[in-house]
């Protein structure tokens, strides 16, 4: 009984040895590409995993590259936004300088033509209430500014100096309730006293009822107050009513927009001005 069992064992060992020899032969054999069959099998088996790894690695690289591009784009946008803001500010300063130059040129022309004895000043602060309507200007006694001097701008009468220090002065506007300017209707030459109402408008007071005054008439300085020269615009008639007594009720809209005044002229002498607003055609002699 031991003989057959021994024979089967020998056959099994022989088969194992032959299979191992075949594996060795397969591992050492080469194909046309020069790769071993076993290596090629392993490579083929691992190719999907390698491809997936490369895909993942490539995807991560693309994401990181995209984030870097986004970061660079954001930095560039911030830089461009700062440049645009600087350009906007430069443009605003240029426009302001151009507007200031235009105002100063007009004021200089007015000074040369109408008020050669005057000093230019800038408005520092403004107080526009119902009881007080004042400007503070940056010229004072050192520049020849004194109380009771007339103050004008391109467009018409502004007010009169009521206080002067060495380097600044206070100007009471024509719209102040305590102001008073001798005025005349340019068309009909009807005269009166222009007084501020405190709300930004004006009254032309002491105009006799028989005088010819209608809405739309222009009122200018008459020069009779000894402060303002004749001929500077004061305002335009908006309302004419017959009031109790002997005078008309005449309302004016100021010629000057006091909220927009930035530069003025202080007249050092009450001369000139007549050329600014000549009598209209057809006015009374």
Secondary structure, DSSP 8 states (H G I E B T S, - for coil): -HHHHHHHHHHHHHHHHHHHHHHHHHHH-B-TTS-BHHHHHHHHHHHHHHHHHHHHHHHHHHHHHHHHHHHHHHHHHHHHHHHHHHHHHHHHHHHHHHHHHHHHHHHHHHHHHH-SSEEEEEEEEEEE-SS-EEEEES--GGGT--TT-EEEETTEEEEEEEEE-SS-EEEEETTSTT--EEEEETTT--EEEEEE-SSSEEEEES-BTTS---TT-EEEE-STTSSS-TT-EEEEEEEEEE-SSSBEEEEEEESS-GGG--EEEEESSS---GGGS---TT---
